[in-house]
């Protein structure tokens, strides 16, 4: 059993802690700066898999597959990679081409996302593809696992098994519609559902309850998003700019008040709020997807305490 299957086995065990770490590289070909941050923080000792983003907010970045391959070679720590693939930028031929090529390098865990609108990013001259939403990519993976393409091309040699994951908002104005979307995604055959950042333990409890109530023999694992808020500016961004996530006004007010006093007070309050949230979430559910803007020291201090 290799590193990918070991991770999947651990993920499926509710009694084992499983942490994934988001890496969001910039538009740079040399990822030495990411390698340095990871090595200096020793965060690889505390997480089980890296998740590489695919041009979030439709901004120009390095390819998620090539970034994962470069970091896999640089780090050489046997931690598997999950590569995000967006439906915004590629049609089904290009997606299948990339998945076939990535298969050789054991990049076999794919986080399927529909993708942010091009208008949101810094490449407004581009034309979005959107041949389908993330469900199409999940169907592509299902077909590849059966030894055929989406267009019914049959492979002479089967690919190594590919594991699909998907994402869902953690909040919505209408809880009923969010519950329906969660059920559809859970029924799509994915191994896990990653959520946008969660900032209230009640929200995590609700999402877990919805998963538990589904009449499915094989239920995907919910991996709640944890994004530590270490400044008022970050809280403001999440509150006003991040779709599908919600940060309580209480957090916003406390951090604003603290930032008005001093940077030291702002840091103290931010650390306390984020640490308390982390401890509450991990007591409730032993799985977590950590998003930390490539700043790992605070995260490591939390993971050390488990």
C-alpha positions as CSV (number, residue, x, y, z in Angstrom):
1,X,0.0,0.0,0.0
2,X,1.5,3.3,-1.1
3,X,1.3,6.8,0.4
4,X,-2.0,7.7,-1.4
5,X,-3.8,4.6,-0.3
6,X,-2.4,5.0,3.2
7,X,-3.8,8.5,3.3
8,X,-7.2,7.4,2.1
9,X,-7.3,4.6,4.7
10,X,-6.5,7.1,7.4
11,X,-9.1,9.6,6.1
12,X,-11.8,6.9,6.2
13,X,-11.2,6.1,9.8
14,X,-13.2,8.5,12.0
15,X,-11.1,7.8,15.0
16,X,-7.8,9.0,13.4
17,X,-6.7,12.6,13.2
18,X,-6.3,13.6,9.6
19,X,-5.0,17.1,8.6
20,X,-4.6,18.5,5.1
21,X,-2.7,21.7,4.4
22,X,-3.5,24.1,1.6
23,X,-0.6,25.5,-0.4
24,X,-1.4,28.4,-2.7
25,X,1.7,29.1,-4.8
26,X,2.2,32.4,-6.5
27,X,2.8,33.0,-10.3
28,X,6.4,31.8,-9.8
29,X,8.2,28.9,-11.5
30,X,10.6,28.3,-8.6
31,X,8.8,27.2,-5.4
32,X,11.9,27.3,-3.3
33,X,10.2,29.9,-1.1
34,X,7.3,27.5,-0.3
35,X,9.8,24.7,0.4
36,X,11.7,26.9,2.8
37,X,8.6,27.9,4.7
38,X,7.5,24.3,5.0
39,X,10.9,23.1,6.2
40,X,11.5,26.0,8.6
41,X,8.2,25.4,10.3
42,X,8.4,21.6,10.3
43,X,4.7,21.5,9.5
44,X,5.2,18.3,7.4
45,X,5.5,16.5,10.7
46,X,2.0,17.3,11.7
47,X,-0.1,17.1,8.5
48,X,-1.1,14.1,6.3
49,X,-1.4,15.6,2.9
50,X,-0.8,18.8,0.9
51,X,-3.6,20.4,-1.2
52,X,-2.4,22.6,-4.0
53,X,-4.8,25.3,-5.3
54,X,-5.6,26.0,-8.9
55,X,-5.7,29.7,-9.6
56,X,-8.1,30.8,-6.9
57,X,-10.1,33.9,-7.6
58,X,-9.2,33.4,-11.2
59,X,-5.7,34.9,-10.7
60,X,-2.7,33.8,-12.6
61,X,-0.7,31.1,-10.7
62,X,1.6,28.2,-11.4
63,X,-0.1,25.0,-12.6
64,X,-1.4,23.0,-9.6
65,X,-0.2,19.7,-11.0
66,X,3.3,21.0,-11.9
67,X,3.5,22.8,-8.5
68,X,2.6,19.6,-6.7
69,X,5.2,17.7,-8.7
70,X,7.9,20.2,-8.0
71,X,7.1,20.3,-4.3
72,X,6.9,16.5,-4.1
73,X,10.4,16.3,-5.5
74,X,11.7,19.2,-3.4
75,X,10.3,18.1,0.0
76,X,10.8,14.3,-0.5
77,X,8.9,13.6,2.7
78,X,6.5,11.0,1.4
79,X,3.4,13.1,2.1
80,X,0.9,12.7,-0.8
81,X,-0.5,15.7,-2.7
82,X,-4.1,16.6,-3.6
83,X,-4.3,18.7,-6.7
84,X,-7.2,21.1,-7.3
85,X,-8.6,21.2,-10.8
86,X,-11.0,23.9,-11.9
87,X,-13.6,23.5,-14.6
88,X,-13.2,27.2,-15.5
89,X,-10.0,26.9,-17.5
90,X,-10.0,23.5,-19.3
91,X,-12.4,21.4,-21.4
92,X,-12.8,17.7,-20.8
93,X,-10.0,16.7,-23.2
94,X,-7.4,18.9,-21.4
95,X,-8.6,17.7,-18.0
96,X,-8.3,14.0,-19.0
97,X,-4.9,14.7,-20.6
98,X,-3.6,16.2,-17.3
99,X,-5.1,13.4,-15.1
100,X,-3.5,10.7,-17.3
101,X,-0.1,12.5,-17.1
102,X,-0.4,13.1,-13.3
103,X,-1.2,9.4,-12.8
104,X,2.4,8.4,-13.5
105,X,3.6,10.6,-10.6
106,X,1.0,9.3,-8.2
107,X,-0.9,12.6,-8.2
108,X,-4.1,10.7,-8.0
109,X,-6.2,12.7,-5.5
110,X,-8.1,15.4,-7.3
111,X,-10.1,18.2,-5.6
112,X,-12.8,19.1,-8.2
113,X,-14.0,22.7,-8.2
114,X,-16.2,24.7,-10.6
115,X,-14.0,27.8,-10.3
116,X,-14.3,31.5,-9.7
117,X,-15.5,33.8,-12.5
118,X,-12.8,35.2,-14.7
119,X,-14.2,38.7,-14.0
120,X,-12.9,38.3,-10.4
121,X,-9.3,37.8,-11.3
122,X,-6.3,39.5,-13.0
123,X,-6.7,37.8,-16.4
124,X,-9.9,39.5,-17.6
125,X,-8.9,39.0,-21.3
126,X,-9.4,35.2,-20.8
127,X,-12.5,33.3,-21.8
128,X,-13.9,30.9,-19.3
129,X,-14.5,27.3,-20.5
130,X,-17.0,25.9,-18.0
131,X,-17.8,22.9,-20.1
132,X,-19.5,21.7,-17.0
133,X,-19.3,22.1,-13.3
134,X,-17.3,20.1,-10.8
135,X,-19.7,17.1,-11.3
136,X,-18.4,16.7,-14.8
137,X,-14.9,16.3,-13.5
138,X,-16.0,13.8,-10.9
139,X,-17.7,11.8,-13.8
140,X,-14.5,12.0,-15.8
141,X,-12.6,10.5,-12.9
142,X,-15.2,7.7,-12.5
143,X,-14.8,6.8,-16.2
144,X,-11.0,6.9,-16.0
145,X,-11.2,4.5,-13.1
146,X,-13.2,2.2,-15.3
147,X,-10.5,2.3,-18.0
148,X,-12.3,4.6,-20.4
149,X,-12.5,8.2,-21.3
150,X,-15.5,10.4,-21.0
151,X,-15.8,10.0,-24.8
152,X,-15.8,6.2,-24.5
153,X,-12.2,5.8,-25.6
154,X,-11.0,2.5,-24.0
155,X,-7.5,2.4,-22.5
156,X,-5.3,-0.6,-23.3
157,X,-3.6,-0.2,-19.9
158,X,-5.7,0.8,-16.9
159,X,-4.7,3.9,-14.9
160,X,-3.9,3.7,-11.2
161,X,-7.0,4.5,-9.2
162,X,-7.9,8.2,-8.9
163,X,-9.7,9.6,-5.8
164,X,-12.1,12.5,-6.3
165,X,-12.9,15.1,-3.7
166,X,-15.1,18.2,-3.9
167,X,-15.9,21.4,-2.0
168,X,-18.9,23.1,-0.6
169,X,-19.7,26.4,1.0
170,X,-19.9,26.3,4.8
171,X,-22.7,28.9,4.9
172,X,-25.7,29.9,2.8
173,X,-28.5,32.3,3.3
174,X,-30.9,29.4,2.9
175,X,-29.9,26.4,4.9
176,X,-32.3,24.1,3.0
177,X,-30.6,24.8,-0.3
178,X,-27.1,24.2,1.3
179,X,-28.4,20.9,2.7
180,X,-29.6,19.8,-0.7
181,X,-26.3,20.7,-2.4
182,X,-24.4,18.8,0.3
183,X,-26.6,15.7,-0.3
184,X,-25.9,15.9,-4.1
185,X,-22.2,16.2,-3.6
186,X,-22.2,13.3,-1.1
187,X,-24.1,11.2,-3.6
188,X,-21.6,11.9,-6.4
189,X,-19.1,9.3,-5.3
190,X,-16.4,11.5,-3.8
191,X,-14.2,10.3,-1.0
192,X,-14.4,13.6,0.9
193,X,-16.1,17.0,0.9
194,X,-13.9,20.0,1.9
195,X,-15.7,23.0,3.3
196,X,-15.0,26.7,3.1
197,X,-13.7,28.1,6.5
198,X,-15.9,27.5,9.5
199,X,-16.0,30.0,12.4
200,X,-18.8,28.6,14.6
201,X,-18.8,25.2,16.2
202,X,-22.6,25.0,15.7
203,X,-22.0,25.2,11.9
204,X,-19.7,22.2,12.0
205,X,-22.2,20.2,14.1
206,X,-24.9,21.0,11.6
207,X,-22.9,19.9,8.6
208,X,-21.9,16.7,10.3
209,X,-25.5,16.0,11.3
210,X,-26.6,16.4,7.6
211,X,-23.9,13.9,6.5
212,X,-25.0,11.4,9.2
213,X,-28.6,11.6,8.1
214,X,-27.9,10.7,4.5
215,X,-29.2,7.2,3.5
216,X,-25.9,6.2,1.8
217,X,-23.9,3.0,2.4
218,X,-20.6,4.8,1.7
219,X,-20.6,8.3,2.9
220,X,-17.8,10.8,2.1
221,X,-15.8,12.2,4.9
222,X,-16.4,15.8,5.8
223,X,-13.2,17.8,6.0
224,X,-14.1,21.2,7.6
225,X,-12.0,24.2,6.6
226,X,-10.0,26.0,9.3
227,X,-8.6,29.4,8.3
228,X,-7.0,31.1,11.3
229,X,-7.7,34.8,11.4
230,X,-4.6,36.6,12.7
231,X,-5.5,40.2,11.7
232,X,-8.5,42.5,11.5
233,X,-7.8,42.9,7.8
234,X,-8.2,39.2,7.2
235,X,-11.4,39.1,9.2
236,X,-12.7,42.0,7.1
237,X,-11.9,40.2,3.9
238,X,-13.7,37.1,4.9
239,X,-16.7,39.0,6.1
240,X,-17.1,41.1,3.0
241,X,-15.2,39.3,0.2
242,X,-15.1,35.6,0.6
243,X,-18.2,33.8,-1.0
244,X,-19.6,30.9,0.9
245,X,-17.9,31.7,4.2
246,X,-19.1,33.7,7.2
247,X,-17.2,35.1,10.1
248,X,-19.3,36.3,13.2
249,X,-19.6,40.0,13.7
250,X,-18.4,39.4,17.2
251,X,-15.0,38.4,15.8
252,X,-15.0,41.4,13.5
253,X,-15.8,43.8,16.3
254,X,-13.2,42.3,18.8
255,X,-10.4,42.4,16.2
256,X,-11.3,46.0,15.1
257,X,-11.2,47.1,18.7
258,X,-7.9,45.3,19.4
259,X,-6.3,46.7,16.2
260,X,-7.2,50.2,17.2
261,X,-5.3,49.7,20.5
262,X,-2.1,48.2,19.2
263,X,-0.6,45.5,16.9
264,X,0.3,43.5,20.0
265,X,-3.3,43.5,21.2
266,X,-4.6,42.6,17.8
267,X,-2.3,39.6,17.6
268,X,-3.2,38.5,21.1
269,X,-7.0,38.6,20.5
270,X,-6.6,37.0,17.0
271,X,-4.6,34.1,18.4
272,X,-7.0,33.5,21.2
273,X,-10.1,33.5,18.9
274,X,-8.4,31.2,16.4
275,X,-6.9,28.8,18.9
276,X,-10.3,28.5,20.7
277,X,-12.0,27.7,17.5
278,X,-9.4,25.1,16.5
279,X,-9.7,23.3,19.8
280,X,-13.5,23.3,19.7
281,X,-13.5,21.9,16.1
282,X,-10.9,19.2,16.7
283,X,-12.8,17.9,19.8
284,X,-15.9,17.5,17.7
285,X,-14.3,16.1,14.5
286,X,-10.8,14.6,13.9
287,X,-10.5,15.8,10.3
288,X,-9.5,19.3,9.2
289,X,-8.4,21.2,6.2
290,X,-6.0,24.0,7.2
291,X,-5.8,27.2,5.1
292,X,-3.1,29.5,6.5
293,X,-2.0,31.8,3.6
294,X,1.4,29.9,3.6
295,X,2.0,31.1,7.2
296,X,2.6,27.9,9.2
297,X,4.1,28.8,12.6
298,X,0.8,29.5,14.3
299,X,-0.7,26.3,12.8
300,X,2.2,24.2,14.0
301,X,1.7,25.6,17.6
302,X,-1.9,24.4,17.5
303,X,-1.1,20.9,16.0
304,X,1.6,20.4,18.6
305,X,-1.0,20.6,21.3
306,X,-3.0,17.6,20.1
